[in-house]
Amino acid sequence: MPGLGPILRVGQWNIERGLNFDLIRAALADPGEFLQMTKTADRISPHQEEVIESQLATLQGVDVLVLNEVDWGMKRTEYRDVARELAAALHMNYAYGVEFVEVDPLFDLDTEQIHLTDAQQDQRLQQDLKVDRQRYHGLHGTAILSRYPIEHARILRLPVCYDWYGKEYKAISKLEQGKRWSAHKLFRERVERELRQGGRMALIADVSVPDLPTGRATIVATHLENKCPPGCRRRQMQALLADVRSDNNPVVIAGDLNTTSRDNTSTSVRNEIMTRVTDYKFWAGQAVSHFHPLGVFQYTLVPVRYFHGYNDPTAFHLPILWDNREQPLFKSMEKFRFADDHGFDFRGEPGRTLPSRRRTLADSNQRGGKGFTPTYAFARTYGGLVGQFKLDWIFVKPFIDNPRNTEQSFRFAPHFPITMRELNDSVEDRISDHPPMTVDLPLTEPTKLAR
């Protein structure tokens, strides 16, 4: 962007385990190949194609990339070391932190047997569930990729808000009243469970950036819990902030914070099935009729207060009357001060956003007509009326001590965030269930901006 001078462009993307690896790699590293892979004139208008090409060009300039939900050695992603392969394609350095080890005896470890009464379906199921134990690692986590050297990286384990083994196993025992005998019961159980060991964490890396006064920036990649009340996500963020409080570098915190204002984010049957079997369309046909499309959000259709904070977890919170239980997390971040008295940028200057919008965090996270541009959506949103959420965030600590004072420095302050929904939706089933995001951070004091 003219007037910004040299920048550090930061990207964030929950890549849904890396299921659509070739599309993800092409979007990040080879725009020409990506456009060939997604060229469908009947689905994409000339205007949409122009937007997608612009977003691809922006992705090519990413200097630091935070990735959530990254597999290593899982059958569902062809046993890839997803972070390593993407880093190689982008000629970047990388750090990877393990969040969970998948230990599902049926789907991951292949130590539990199940058979269907239909012999043909049973044969197909056994092939889909078979695991190559020589290639299986069962790891799932978060990665930081960087064009700059990574000097140091560490993992911070966050407070436990959900027991992904004990509670999931208990759910199975309640569900399992006898032998599983059909495909629909098998996948109904799958939607209910994810057996794994581990827990939510933050991957914290010092990245060498010579143009900054400290010579480096601190990149924090995190993924907060979804199966818990908003208050526990806030405690996880508070633990993270306490850990980095003494950091004197400019800081970027990016990741999927699961800010749904609820205890969990429901996912589509298609996505859940796709993570586990080879031919998800076949098995979806066996299961989908057992899930009513309105069931996951029927209780959100009526309350007016739901629309108060729709797509805006930072909106005003008043218990019962104007309930927005995620807002305290953002208030905590706004009030937080590092040991050097600097804080996160909440200014939302309209001249530093595209399209121009003045409101909280608008210059680090793209806003829409109502709230923020969503980063997660159900398969059916009824025209955007329901089923959309702003889950993914980028927060920046530049050289300011007042989060909203527009008279302070804009060096390393966030500029021109983009949420790339058009790019992500350029294929029928979406590349990921979350779109990529970017923000530009000037390494020197920006001059007058020309748009």
C-alpha positions, 0 to 999 in steps of 0.5 A, spaced: 500 500 500 503 506 497 505 510 504 506 504 508 513 503 506 516 497 508 512 492 511 511 485 515 505 482 512 502 477 517 497 472 515 493 467 519 489 461 517 485 455 520 487 450 514 482 445 517 487 439 518 490 441 511 485 436 508 485 440 501 492 440 501 494 442 494 489 447 494 492 450 500 499 450 497 497 453 491 493 459 494 500 460 498 505 459 493 503 458 486 497 463 484 497 460 476 496 453 479 491 455 483 487 459 478 487 453 474 485 448 479 479 453 481 477 455 474 469 454 473 466 459 469 459 457 471 461 459 479 465 465 479 463 471 476 469 476 472 468 480 478 469 475 483 475 472 479 478 479 480 477 479 487 480 472 488 486 474 484 487 480 488 487 476 494 492 471 491 497 477 490 496 479 497 498 472 500 504 471 496 507 477 500 505 474 506 512 474 511 509 470 517 504 465 517 500 462 523 496 456 521 491 452 526 489 445 525 495 442 522 496 435 521 502 431 522 502 423 520 494 423 519 491 418 514 485 424 513 491 428 510 495 422 507 500 422 512 503 429 510 507 433 515 503 439 513 507 444 516 513 442 513 511 441 506 508 448 506 514 451 509 518 448 503 513 450 498 514 457 500 521 457 502 520 459 509 522 457 516 517 454 520 516 452 528 510 447 529 507 445 536 503 439 538 496 441 540 493 434 540 495 426 539 489 423 536 488 416 539 481 414 537 481 406 537 476 406 531 478 411 526 485 413 528 489 407 531 485 402 527 485 397 534 477 397 534 473 393 530 466 395 527 462 391 521 456 393 517 451 388 515 451 390 508 457 386 505 459 391 500 459 397 505 463 393 510 468 392 505 468 399 503 468 401 510 474 397 512 478 400 507 477 407 509 478 405 516 485 402 515 491 405 518 498 405 515 502 404 522 508 405 519 506 412 517 501 414 522 504 419 527 497 422 530 499 429 531 495 435 530 497 442 532 499 449 530 505 452 526 508 459 525 512 459 518 516 465 517 521 468 511 525 471 517 529 467 521 526 464 527 531 465 533 527 461 538 520 458 539 516 455 545 510 452 547 505 455 553 500 450 555 493 453 557 488 452 562 484 446 561 477 448 559 475 441 556 478 434 557 478 431 550 479 424 552 475 423 559 469 427 557 469 424 550 470 417 552 464 418 557 460 421 551 461 414 547 459 410 553 453 413 554 452 413 546 454 406 545 448 401 548 450 395 544 454 393 537 454 399 532 451 396 526 450 401 521 453 406 517 449 412 520 450 410 527 457 410 526 457 417 523 452 419 528 457 417 534 463 420 530 460 427 530 459 426 538 466 424 539 474 426 538 478 422 542 485 425 543 490 427 548 493 434 549 490 440 550 490 448 548 496 451 547 500 457 544 506 457 540 511 463 541 516 465 537 521 470 536 522 472 529 528 476 527 526 483 523 532 487 523 528 493 521 525 494 528 528 497 534 528 491 538 531 487 532 525 482 532 518 481 533 514 476 537 509 472 534 504 468 538 500 463 535 494 460 539 487 456 539 483 457 544 478 452 547 471 451 543 468 446 548 467 451 554 463 457 556 466 463 554 469 465 561 474 459 560 476 462 553 478 468 557 482 465 562 486 462 557 487 468 554 489 471 561 494 466 562 497 467 555 498 475 556 501 474 563 506 469 560 508 474 555 507 481 559 515 482 560 516 481 552 519 488 550 518 486 542 512 488 538 507 482 539 502 479 534 497 474 537 493 470 532 489 464 531 482 461 532 479 464 539 473 460 538 469 466 540 462 463 539 459 466 545 457 459 546 460 452 549 462 449 542 461 451 535 457 446 531 460 443 525 457 440 518 456 433 518 460 433 511 466 436 515 466 431 520 465 425 516 471 428 511 476 428 516 475 421 517 474 417 511 476 417 504 470 418 500 466 422 504 460 423 499 458 416 500 458 416 507 455 422 508 449 419 504 449 414 509 448 419 515 446 425 513 438 424 513 439 423 521 441 430 522 436 435 521 439 442 518 435 446 523 437 443 529 444 446 530 442 453 531 434 453 532 435 456 538 438 462 535 433 464 531 428 467 536 432 471 541 433 479 539 439 479 543 443 474 539 443 479 533 446 484 538 452 481 537 452 477 531 459 477 528 461 482 533 464 478 539 466 485 541 459 488 542 457 491 548 455 486 554 450 487 559 448 480 562 441 478 560 438 484 557 444 485 552 448 478 553 455 478 549 459 473 554 465 474 549 466 481 550 470 481 557 475 477 553 476 483 548 476 488 554 481 484 558 486 485 552 484 492 551 486 494 558 492 489 558 499 493 559 506 489 557 511 491 562 514 496 557 507 500 558 505 498 551 498 495 549 494 492 543 492 497 538 484 497 538 484 504 534 480 502 528 482 508 524 478 508 517 483 511 513 487 505 515 482 500 513 479 497 506 473 498 505 474 504 510 470 503 517 471 506 523 470 501 529 474 497 534 479 493 531 477 495 524 484 496 522 487 489 524 480 485 523 476 486 517 469 489 519 463 488 515 456 491 514 454 488 521 460 486 525 466 483 523 467 479 516 465 472 518 471 467 519 466 461 520 459 459 517 455 453 517 453 450 510 446 453 511 446 460 513 439 462 510 442 468 507 447 470 512 441 471 517 444 465 522 450 460 522 456 465 521 461 467 526 467 471 527 472 466 530 479 468 528 483 474 530 489 478 529 492 482 535 498 487 534 502 490 540 505 496 536 509 502 540 503 505 543 501 506 550 493 507 549 489 502 545 485 508 542 489 514 542 490 516 534 495 521 535 500 516 537 505 512 532 503 508 527 509 504 526 508 496 526 500 498 527 495 494 523 493 496 516 488 494 511 486 487 514 483 482 509 479 476 510 479 472 504 472 469 503 472 469 496 478 465 495 476 460 500 469 459 497 472 459 490 471 451 490 464 448 491 466 445 498 470 451 500 478 450 501 477 450 509 472 451 514 475 458 515 478 463 510 485 466 510 486 473 513 492 478 512 494 484 515 500 489 514 504 492 519 509 498 517 516 497 519 517 504 519 513 510 521 508 510 515 507 517 511 501 520 508 497 514 506 494 514 498 489 509 497 
